[in-house]
Amino acid sequence: MHPPAPPSTAHLALPFFEPAHRALAQQLVAWAPTQDVDERDDRAACREWVRRLGDAGWLRYCVPAAHGGALQRLDSRALVILRETLAYHSPLADFAFAMQGLGSGAITLAGTPAQQQAYLPAVAEGHKIAAFALSEPDAGSDAGAMKTIAENDHSARTSGTFLLNGSKTWISNGGIADFYCVFAKTEPAAGTRGITAFIVDADTPGLDSSEHIAVMAPHPLATLQFNQCRVPAAAQLGALNGGFKLAMQTLDIFRASVAGAALGFARRALAEAVAHARQRRMFGQTLADFQLTQAKLGEMAALVDAAALLTYRAAWLRDEGEKHGGVRVTAEAAMAKMTATENAQRVIDMALQMHGGLGVKVGTKVESLYRDIRSLRIYEGATEVQQLIIGKSVLQG
């Protein structure tokens, strides 16, 4: 079977984008197909992707210019373009890129100058791998239910030292990260108002990241155990008890980019379906000659474009909001994330069905896409959570 055509960049003519975004996309579309990484070992592959993305300068879009970044501030449209294009070629490349941004995002938003200088340039260069540690076994969507505690270490010689005890799970880059942005309760009875963020280096005594989690689309995940894990006062990230707000602000930046990744998966599935339909022959004609096939491809294309418009709108609104004091676009980002991930699941399912038996053969692209897309409907806010966010926004008028 002939490989699908490279992704079109025609959508970049939409008014959501500026010349710099269009130039970025053209450069990335030329670079991504030249990269051939052995992804049989997902942990080794992610390290390799971080190295390559850093060497090529793409990770510079994860941090602001003041700390080695490509742009003055984090730009949602650039993040969407990067994730959409990388996801089209390699879900692991997209994962490696995204986690550099999400894992360091809280430091960009709330880090002290010393913290930003210590971590952000290394993230942009691919020299440090970042991770975001919020979820727990009994605290996923309900972050206020977290049980990991950070309490003052009164036995320490230095005032303000904290002891972390508890666990985090479903942590992307767990076990390969050089540092974790960890959220813990500093006032256990205060719910979301009692959470504080900390930067915890991977080699900190009392932190165990050895419990790896295997999932249907392999990528590095682990459970973190904190046992009398001592962190200095200088590791506190942002305001005391301001961790929940910081976590939500970080997720707001990257939520539209999750939609971008789903869009990349969907575009690749559509391209695979078109390529297959054009060459697969049956009953004396190609699959593409059947009206039923044409109807399915038409539905798939419409689902992709609907997701794209919501995704680009959310990214554009956030970037515009940053120019006016950081206006939040939580509902719009939720619409994009929900629609792009759900539509991508439908598009990929239809592409797999069109491939027939070949679609479920391990090693084919549509088979791997079918596994890759499933987690995007859950992480960084499940579809049901996005529905609640949108519904509350509608009720508030």
Secondary structure by P-SEA (a helix, b strand, c coil): ccccccccccccccccccaaaaaaaaaaaacccccccccccaaaaaaaaaaaaaaacccccccccccccccccccaaaaaaaaaaaaaccaaaaaaaaaaaaaaccccccccaaaaaacaaaaaaccbbbbbcccccccccccccccbbbbbcccccccbbbbbbbccccccccccccccbbbbbcccccccccbbbbbbcccccccccccccccccccbbbbbbbcccccccccccccccaaaaaaaaaaaacaaaaaaaaaaaaaaaaaaaaaaaaccccccccccccaaaaaaaaaaaaaaaaaaaaaaaaaaaaaaaaacccccaaaaaaaaaaaaaaaaaaaaaaaaaaacccccccccaaaaaaaaacccccccccaaaaaaaaaaaaaac
